[in-house]
Amino acid sequence: MVKIVLDAGHGGTDSGAVGNGLLEKNLTLNIVKKIGDMLKDYEGVEVIYTRTDDRFIELSERATIANRAKADFFLSVHINAGGGTGFESYIYNGKVSSAAIAYQNVIHQEIMKSIGNVNDRGKKRANYAVLRETNMPAILTENLFIDSAGDAAKLKSEQFLLQVAHGHVEGIAKAFGLKKKATTLTQTKTSTTPAQEKLYRVQVGAFSDRKNAERLAEELKKKGYPTIIV
Ligand SMILES: [Zn+2]
């Protein structure tokens, strides 16, 4: 079982960066929830959230949650500000394991692949509390600039946020060698149709969250399968 802590930056009285009608704390929670949902498609993953609603949590507490759970990986999601554009990722600038460096390489690369035409600001290192105080490999991502009009327009798109989440998930899956759960395939024979015209309905997946169903439906449509959501 791979234990992954998902940390949505800021929250509650700490809104994080603000700009173009957006609050960092809402975007980070949105992205982190999408990441958690997508990770449910993989076998052998346990997701632990530092927060799942709009509340304030101290930085040290976030690290403590991960340390207490003896997590295998800590991911903190943030939105940048201060004039600039694009994506960058961070690991601790002190002593880190070779695994932490390897995970940053693959996750950074998968995110850049997934988010399309976005400026790559590079793989960086910094003395951030959540990176310093966590006992396991930890990464912090800064997903575009809330105070850039161009970046903010992207951050306002649910589709773009799905791409951001998807990139994180692809990276984590590669880093930890996660395998997708087998999709359930049920065949229904319809007895009323003549033998030579038998129709088989193939059902792929059942989701409690409609968004996940829509995501899979989109994938199937792209591959040329006529798809309906029941
Ligand atoms: Zn932040």
py3Dmol code that shows the C-alpha trace and the ligand (Angstrom):
import py3Dmol

protein = """\
ATOM      1  CA  MET A   1       0.000   0.000   0.000  1.00  0.00           C
ATOM      2  CA  VAL A   2       1.419   3.383  -1.026  1.00  0.00           C
ATOM      3  CA  LYS A   3       0.338   6.126   1.372  1.00  0.00           C
ATOM      4  CA  ILE A   4       0.131   9.542  -0.223  1.00  0.00           C
ATOM      5  CA  VAL A   5      -0.627  12.745   1.638  1.00  0.00           C
ATOM      6  CA  LEU A   6      -2.329  15.404  -0.455  1.00  0.00           C
ATOM      7  CA  ASP A   7      -1.917  18.887   0.954  1.00  0.00           C
ATOM      8  CA  ALA A   8      -4.089  21.691  -0.392  1.00  0.00           C
ATOM      9  CA  GLY A   9      -2.135  24.878   0.318  1.00  0.00           C
ATOM     10  CA  HIS A  10      -3.610  27.528   2.651  1.00  0.00           C
ATOM     11  CA  GLY A  11      -7.250  27.520   3.797  1.00  0.00           C
ATOM     12  CA  GLY A  12      -9.657  29.239   6.180  1.00  0.00           C
ATOM     13  CA  THR A  13      -8.408  32.666   7.262  1.00  0.00           C
ATOM     14  CA  ASP A  14      -5.320  32.158   5.081  1.00  0.00           C
ATOM     15  CA  SER A  15      -6.556  32.618   1.534  1.00  0.00           C
ATOM     16  CA  GLY A  16      -3.055  32.404   0.061  1.00  0.00           C
ATOM     17  CA  ALA A  17      -2.474  34.429  -3.070  1.00  0.00           C
ATOM     18  CA  VAL A  18      -5.364  36.416  -4.500  1.00  0.00           C
ATOM     19  CA  GLY A  19      -5.889  37.780  -7.982  1.00  0.00           C
ATOM     20  CA  ASN A  20      -8.245  38.088 -10.919  1.00  0.00           C
ATOM     21  CA  GLY A  21     -11.199  37.099  -8.720  1.00  0.00           C
ATOM     22  CA  LEU A  22      -9.482  33.881  -7.643  1.00  0.00           C
ATOM     23  CA  LEU A  23      -8.339  32.661  -4.233  1.00  0.00           C
ATOM     24  CA  GLU A  24      -5.382  30.291  -4.025  1.00  0.00           C
ATOM     25  CA  LYS A  25      -6.949  28.296  -1.161  1.00  0.00           C
ATOM     26  CA  ASN A  26      -9.986  27.367  -3.299  1.00  0.00           C
ATOM     27  CA  LEU A  27      -7.945  26.381  -6.344  1.00  0.00           C
ATOM     28  CA  THR A  28      -5.556  24.212  -4.326  1.00  0.00           C
ATOM     29  CA  LEU A  29      -8.459  22.357  -2.660  1.00  0.00           C
ATOM     30  CA  ASN A  30     -10.183  21.870  -6.019  1.00  0.00           C
ATOM     31  CA  ILE A  31      -7.013  20.439  -7.616  1.00  0.00           C
ATOM     32  CA  VAL A  32      -6.175  18.230  -4.638  1.00  0.00           C
ATOM     33  CA  LYS A  33      -9.680  16.719  -4.600  1.00  0.00           C
ATOM     34  CA  LYS A  34      -9.384  15.952  -8.305  1.00  0.00           C
ATOM     35  CA  ILE A  35      -6.011  14.288  -7.692  1.00  0.00           C
ATOM     36  CA  GLY A  36      -7.511  12.201  -4.887  1.00  0.00           C
ATOM     37  CA  ASP A  37     -10.457  11.152  -7.073  1.00  0.00           C
ATOM     38  CA  MET A  38      -8.174  10.151  -9.940  1.00  0.00           C
ATOM     39  CA  LEU A  39      -5.907   8.161  -7.624  1.00  0.00           C
ATOM     40  CA  LYS A  40      -8.929   5.977  -6.786  1.00  0.00           C
ATOM     41  CA  ASP A  41      -8.493   4.460 -10.258  1.00  0.00           C
ATOM     42  CA  TYR A  42      -5.222   2.894  -9.092  1.00  0.00           C
ATOM     43  CA  GLU A  43      -4.562  -0.200  -7.025  1.00  0.00           C
ATOM     44  CA  GLY A  44      -2.806  -0.117  -3.690  1.00  0.00           C
ATOM     45  CA  VAL A  45      -3.008   3.595  -2.955  1.00  0.00           C
ATOM     46  CA  GLU A  46      -4.171   5.188   0.255  1.00  0.00           C
ATOM     47  CA  VAL A  47      -4.835   8.922   0.102  1.00  0.00           C
ATOM     48  CA  ILE A  48      -4.686  11.087   3.188  1.00  0.00           C
ATOM     49  CA  TYR A  49      -5.755  14.730   2.962  1.00  0.00           C
ATOM     50  CA  THR A  50      -4.471  17.470   5.243  1.00  0.00           C
ATOM     51  CA  ARG A  51      -7.780  19.241   4.607  1.00  0.00           C
ATOM     52  CA  THR A  52     -10.904  18.528   2.591  1.00  0.00           C
ATOM     53  CA  ASP A  53     -12.701  21.771   3.361  1.00  0.00           C
ATOM     54  CA  ASP A  54     -11.982  25.457   3.834  1.00  0.00           C
ATOM     55  CA  ARG A  55     -10.055  25.513   7.105  1.00  0.00           C
ATOM     56  CA  PHE A  56      -6.802  26.915   8.449  1.00  0.00           C
ATOM     57  CA  ILE A  57      -4.039  24.433   9.260  1.00  0.00           C
ATOM     58  CA  GLU A  58      -0.553  25.358  10.483  1.00  0.00           C
ATOM     59  CA  LEU A  59       2.326  24.325   8.224  1.00  0.00           C
ATOM     60  CA  SER A  60       3.854  22.170  10.968  1.00  0.00           C
ATOM     61  CA  GLU A  61       0.538  20.403  11.492  1.00  0.00           C
ATOM     62  CA  ARG A  62       0.456  19.484   7.803  1.00  0.00           C
ATOM     63  CA  ALA A  63       3.873  17.844   8.127  1.00  0.00           C
ATOM     64  CA  THR A  64       2.832  16.159  11.385  1.00  0.00           C
ATOM     65  CA  ILE A  65      -0.207  14.589   9.689  1.00  0.00           C
ATOM     66  CA  ALA A  66       2.107  13.009   7.098  1.00  0.00           C
ATOM     67  CA  ASN A  67       4.758  11.950   9.637  1.00  0.00           C
ATOM     68  CA  ARG A  68       2.195  10.395  11.974  1.00  0.00           C
ATOM     69  CA  ALA A  69       0.662   8.438   9.080  1.00  0.00           C
ATOM     70  CA  LYS A  70       4.158   7.264   8.050  1.00  0.00           C
ATOM     71  CA  ALA A  71       3.261   8.335   4.535  1.00  0.00           C
ATOM     72  CA  ASP A  72       5.384   7.345   1.555  1.00  0.00           C
ATOM     73  CA  PHE A  73       4.953  10.660  -0.204  1.00  0.00           C
ATOM     74  CA  PHE A  74       3.826  14.212   0.532  1.00  0.00           C
ATOM     75  CA  LEU A  75       2.427  16.464  -2.180  1.00  0.00           C
ATOM     76  CA  SER A  76       1.618  20.101  -1.497  1.00  0.00           C
ATOM     77  CA  VAL A  77      -0.316  21.984  -4.173  1.00  0.00           C
ATOM     78  CA  HIS A  78      -0.039  25.769  -4.501  1.00  0.00           C
ATOM     79  CA  ILE A  79      -0.731  28.589  -6.932  1.00  0.00           C
ATOM     80  CA  ASN A  80       2.009  31.145  -7.545  1.00  0.00           C
ATOM     81  CA  ALA A  81       1.888  34.948  -7.438  1.00  0.00           C
ATOM     82  CA  GLY A  82       4.206  37.909  -7.677  1.00  0.00           C
ATOM     83  CA  GLY A  83       4.555  38.518 -11.377  1.00  0.00           C
ATOM     84  CA  GLY A  84       5.431  35.709 -13.694  1.00  0.00           C
ATOM     85  CA  THR A  85       3.816  32.917 -15.611  1.00  0.00           C
ATOM     86  CA  GLY A  86       4.011  29.160 -15.691  1.00  0.00           C
ATOM     87  CA  PHE A  87       4.685  26.108 -13.590  1.00  0.00           C
ATOM     88  CA  GLU A  88       7.469  25.247 -11.154  1.00  0.00           C
ATOM     89  CA  SER A  89       8.064  22.530  -8.569  1.00  0.00           C
ATOM     90  CA  TYR A  90      10.059  22.420  -5.337  1.00  0.00           C
ATOM     91  CA  ILE A  91      11.802  19.926  -3.113  1.00  0.00           C
ATOM     92  CA  TYR A  92      13.712  20.779   0.091  1.00  0.00           C
ATOM     93  CA  ASN A  93      17.000  22.601  -0.384  1.00  0.00           C
ATOM     94  CA  GLY A  94      18.687  20.697   2.466  1.00  0.00           C
ATOM     95  CA  LYS A  95      19.444  17.013   2.589  1.00  0.00           C
ATOM     96  CA  VAL A  96      16.947  15.014   0.561  1.00  0.00           C
ATOM     97  CA  SER A  97      16.803  11.384  -0.505  1.00  0.00           C
ATOM     98  CA  SER A  98      17.633  10.394  -4.064  1.00  0.00           C
ATOM     99  CA  ALA A  99      13.993   9.228  -4.255  1.00  0.00           C
ATOM    100  CA  ALA A 100      12.787  12.797  -3.642  1.00  0.00           C
ATOM    101  CA  ILE A 101      14.886  14.039  -6.560  1.00  0.00           C
ATOM    102  CA  ALA A 102      13.696  11.209  -8.814  1.00  0.00           C
ATOM    103  CA  TYR A 103      10.039  11.829  -7.889  1.00  0.00           C
ATOM    104  CA  GLN A 104      10.372  15.551  -8.615  1.00  0.00           C
ATOM    105  CA  ASN A 105      11.884  14.753 -12.025  1.00  0.00           C
ATOM    106  CA  VAL A 106       9.080  12.458 -13.117  1.00  0.00           C
ATOM    107  CA  ILE A 107       6.175  14.399 -11.568  1.00  0.00           C
ATOM    108  CA  HIS A 108       7.401  17.735 -12.936  1.00  0.00           C
ATOM    109  CA  GLN A 109       7.753  16.195 -16.391  1.00  0.00           C
ATOM    110  CA  GLU A 110       4.292  14.600 -16.362  1.00  0.00           C
ATOM    111  CA  ILE A 111       2.628  17.830 -15.228  1.00  0.00           C
ATOM    112  CA  MET A 112       4.325  19.820 -17.991  1.00  0.00           C
ATOM    113  CA  LYS A 113       3.181  17.186 -20.497  1.00  0.00           C
ATOM    114  CA  SER A 114      -0.387  17.319 -19.237  1.00  0.00           C
ATOM    115  CA  ILE A 115      -0.920  21.103 -19.037  1.00  0.00           C
ATOM    116  CA  GLY A 116       0.077  21.894 -22.589  1.00  0.00           C
ATOM    117  CA  ASN A 117       1.436  25.249 -23.634  1.00  0.00           C
ATOM    118  CA  VAL A 118       2.640  26.545 -20.260  1.00  0.00           C
ATOM    119  CA  ASN A 119       5.974  28.157 -19.388  1.00  0.00           C
ATOM    120  CA  ASP A 120       8.286  25.709 -17.576  1.00  0.00           C
ATOM    121  CA  ARG A 121       9.977  27.638 -14.746  1.00  0.00           C
ATOM    122  CA  GLY A 122      11.950  24.586 -13.748  1.00  0.00           C
ATOM    123  CA  LYS A 123      12.628  22.158 -10.942  1.00  0.00           C
ATOM    124  CA  LYS A 124      13.657  24.138  -7.885  1.00  0.00           C
ATOM    125  CA  ARG A 125      14.669  23.693  -4.261  1.00  0.00           C
ATOM    126  CA  ALA A 126      13.638  25.790  -1.270  1.00  0.00           C
ATOM    127  CA  ASN A 127      13.497  25.798   2.519  1.00  0.00           C
ATOM    128  CA  TYR A 128       9.704  25.473   2.830  1.00  0.00           C
ATOM    129  CA  ALA A 129       8.373  24.196   6.161  1.00  0.00           C
ATOM    130  CA  VAL A 130       6.255  21.388   4.705  1.00  0.00           C
ATOM    131  CA  LEU A 131       9.252  20.147   2.709  1.00  0.00           C
ATOM    132  CA  ARG A 132      11.701  20.518   5.601  1.00  0.00           C
ATOM    133  CA  GLU A 133       9.546  18.990   8.335  1.00  0.00           C
ATOM    134  CA  THR A 134       8.197  15.977   6.474  1.00  0.00           C
ATOM    135  CA  ASN A 135      10.120  12.717   7.002  1.00  0.00           C
ATOM    136  CA  MET A 136       9.305  11.295   3.573  1.00  0.00           C
ATOM    137  CA  PRO A 137       9.973  12.474   0.007  1.00  0.00           C
ATOM    138  CA  ALA A 138       7.987  15.657  -0.457  1.00  0.00           C
ATOM    139  CA  ILE A 139       7.242  17.962  -3.348  1.00  0.00           C
ATOM    140  CA  LEU A 140       5.479  21.300  -3.616  1.00  0.00           C
ATOM    141  CA  THR A 141       4.017  22.433  -6.915  1.00  0.00           C
ATOM    142  CA  GLU A 142       3.303  26.038  -7.907  1.00  0.00           C
ATOM    143  CA  ASN A 143       0.639  25.809 -10.588  1.00  0.00           C
ATOM    144  CA  LEU A 144       0.653  29.041 -12.582  1.00  0.00           C
ATOM    145  CA  PHE A 145       0.298  32.635 -11.390  1.00  0.00           C
ATOM    146  CA  ILE A 146      -2.979  33.855  -9.944  1.00  0.00           C
ATOM    147  CA  ASP A 147      -1.993  37.491 -10.627  1.00  0.00           C
ATOM    148  CA  SER A 148      -1.257  36.915 -14.305  1.00  0.00           C
ATOM    149  CA  ALA A 149      -4.297  37.517 -16.508  1.00  0.00           C
ATOM    150  CA  GLY A 150      -3.295  34.757 -18.926  1.00  0.00           C
ATOM    151  CA  ASP A 151      -2.588  32.185 -16.207  1.00  0.00           C
ATOM    152  CA  ALA A 152      -5.733  33.157 -14.281  1.00  0.00           C
ATOM    153  CA  ALA A 153      -7.863  32.580 -17.381  1.00  0.00           C
ATOM    154  CA  LYS A 154      -6.501  29.023 -17.496  1.00  0.00           C
ATOM    155  CA  LEU A 155      -7.055  28.539 -13.757  1.00  0.00           C
ATOM    156  CA  LYS A 156     -10.714  29.519 -14.226  1.00  0.00           C
ATOM    157  CA  SER A 157     -11.209  26.521 -16.538  1.00  0.00           C
ATOM    158  CA  GLU A 158     -12.299  23.249 -14.895  1.00  0.00           C
ATOM    159  CA  GLN A 159     -10.844  21.422 -17.887  1.00  0.00           C
ATOM    160  CA  PHE A 160      -7.442  22.976 -17.239  1.00  0.00           C
ATOM    161  CA  LEU A 161      -7.615  22.097 -13.535  1.00  0.00           C
ATOM    162  CA  LEU A 162      -8.368  18.495 -14.565  1.00  0.00           C
ATOM    163  CA  GLN A 163      -5.238  18.561 -16.733  1.00  0.00           C
ATOM    164  CA  VAL A 164      -3.219  19.903 -13.787  1.00  0.00           C
ATOM    165  CA  ALA A 165      -4.573  17.114 -11.562  1.00  0.00           C
ATOM    166  CA  HIS A 166      -4.057  14.508 -14.279  1.00  0.00           C
ATOM    167  CA  GLY A 167      -0.395  15.495 -14.637  1.00  0.00           C
ATOM    168  CA  HIS A 168       0.184  15.110 -10.889  1.00  0.00           C
ATOM    169  CA  VAL A 169      -1.514  11.687 -10.948  1.00  0.00           C
ATOM    170  CA  GLU A 170       0.431  10.462 -13.986  1.00  0.00           C
ATOM    171  CA  GLY A 171       3.641  11.538 -12.268  1.00  0.00           C
ATOM    172  CA  ILE A 172       2.774   9.849  -8.972  1.00  0.00           C
ATOM    173  CA  ALA A 173       1.699   6.685 -10.825  1.00  0.00           C
ATOM    174  CA  LYS A 174       5.018   6.567 -12.672  1.00  0.00           C
ATOM    175  CA  ALA A 175       7.060   7.401  -9.583  1.00  0.00           C
ATOM    176  CA  PHE A 176       5.485   4.609  -7.543  1.00  0.00           C
ATOM    177  CA  GLY A 177       4.771   2.159 -10.355  1.00  0.00           C
ATOM    178  CA  LEU A 178       1.022   2.256  -9.658  1.00  0.00           C
ATOM    179  CA  LYS A 179      -1.273   0.078 -11.720  1.00  0.00           C
ATOM    180  CA  LYS A 180      -4.760   1.040 -12.854  1.00  0.00           C
ATOM    181  CA  LYS A 181      -7.602  -1.011 -11.434  1.00  0.00           C
ATOM    182  CA  ALA A 182      -9.173  -3.329 -13.982  1.00  0.00           C
ATOM    183  CA  THR A 183     -12.380  -1.804 -15.335  1.00  0.00           C
ATOM    184  CA  THR A 184     -15.467  -3.969 -14.830  1.00  0.00           C
ATOM    185  CA  LEU A 185     -16.697  -5.406 -18.096  1.00  0.00           C
ATOM    186  CA  THR A 186     -20.235  -6.784 -18.072  1.00  0.00           C
ATOM    187  CA  GLN A 187     -21.884  -8.157 -21.153  1.00  0.00           C
ATOM    188  CA  THR A 188     -25.656  -8.160 -21.408  1.00  0.00           C
ATOM    189  CA  LYS A 189     -27.227 -10.431 -23.953  1.00  0.00           C
ATOM    190  CA  THR A 190     -30.524  -9.021 -25.186  1.00  0.00           C
ATOM    191  CA  SER A 191     -32.692 -12.056 -25.803  1.00  0.00           C
ATOM    192  CA  THR A 192     -35.343 -10.357 -27.944  1.00  0.00           C
ATOM    193  CA  THR A 193     -33.016  -9.629 -30.868  1.00  0.00           C
ATOM    194  CA  PRO A 194     -32.603 -12.246 -33.589  1.00  0.00           C
ATOM    195  CA  ALA A 195     -29.569 -14.459 -33.174  1.00  0.00           C
ATOM    196  CA  GLN A 196     -27.603 -12.838 -35.988  1.00  0.00           C
ATOM    197  CA  GLU A 197     -28.226  -9.365 -34.579  1.00  0.00           C
ATOM    198  CA  LYS A 198     -27.331  -9.928 -30.973  1.00  0.00           C
ATOM    199  CA  LEU A 199     -26.246  -6.749 -29.263  1.00  0.00           C
ATOM    200  CA  TYR A 200     -23.803  -6.688 -26.479  1.00  0.00           C
ATOM    201  CA  ARG A 201     -23.675  -3.730 -24.185  1.00  0.00           C
ATOM    202  CA  VAL A 202     -20.344  -3.100 -22.564  1.00  0.00           C
ATOM    203  CA  GLN A 203     -20.405  -1.201 -19.334  1.00  0.00           C
ATOM    204  CA  VAL A 204     -17.207   0.472 -18.267  1.00  0.00           C
ATOM    205  CA  GLY A 205     -16.911   1.580 -14.674  1.00  0.00           C
ATOM    206  CA  ALA A 206     -19.392   2.818 -12.123  1.00  0.00           C
ATOM    207  CA  PHE A 207     -18.696   6.076 -10.366  1.00  0.00           C
ATOM    208  CA  SER A 208     -20.244   7.830  -7.415  1.00  0.00           C
ATOM    209  CA  ASP A 209     -18.958  11.144  -8.720  1.00  0.00           C
ATOM    210  CA  ARG A 210     -20.445  12.238 -12.042  1.00  0.00           C
ATOM    211  CA  LYS A 211     -17.263  14.132 -12.949  1.00  0.00           C
ATOM    212  CA  ASN A 212     -15.280  10.894 -12.945  1.00  0.00           C
ATOM    213  CA  ALA A 213     -17.874   9.294 -15.197  1.00  0.00           C
ATOM    214  CA  GLU A 214     -17.659  12.258 -17.550  1.00  0.00           C
ATOM    215  CA  ARG A 215     -13.896  12.044 -17.618  1.00  0.00           C
ATOM    216  CA  LEU A 216     -13.978   8.377 -18.615  1.00  0.00           C
ATOM    217  CA  ALA A 217     -16.735   9.046 -21.165  1.00  0.00           C
ATOM    218  CA  GLU A 218     -14.530  11.711 -22.759  1.00  0.00           C
ATOM    219  CA  GLU A 219     -11.629   9.252 -22.974  1.00  0.00           C
ATOM    220  CA  LEU A 220     -13.828   6.632 -24.633  1.00  0.00           C
ATOM    221  CA  LYS A 221     -15.272   9.152 -27.089  1.00  0.00           C
ATOM    222  CA  LYS A 222     -11.773  10.227 -28.062  1.00  0.00           C
ATOM    223  CA  LYS A 223     -11.001   6.591 -28.837  1.00  0.00           C
ATOM    224  CA  GLY A 224     -14.059   6.419 -31.102  1.00  0.00           C
ATOM    225  CA  TYR A 225     -16.548   4.594 -28.889  1.00  0.00           C
ATOM    226  CA  PRO A 226     -20.099   5.922 -28.816  1.00  0.00           C
ATOM    227  CA  THR A 227     -20.634   6.627 -25.133  1.00  0.00           C
ATOM    228  CA  ILE A 228     -23.553   7.409 -22.863  1.00  0.00           C
ATOM    229  CA  ILE A 229     -23.647   8.108 -19.155  1.00  0.00           C
ATOM    230  CA  VAL A 230     -26.541   6.338 -17.377  1.00  0.00           C
TER     231      VAL A 230
END
"""
ligand_1 = """\
1
ZN
Zn 0.734 29.031 -1.619
"""
view = py3Dmol.view(width=600, height=400)
view.addModel(protein, "pdb")
view.setStyle({"model": 0}, {"cartoon": {"style": "trace"}})
view.addModel(ligand_1, "xyz")
view.setStyle({"model": 1}, {"stick": {}})
view.zoomTo()
view.show()
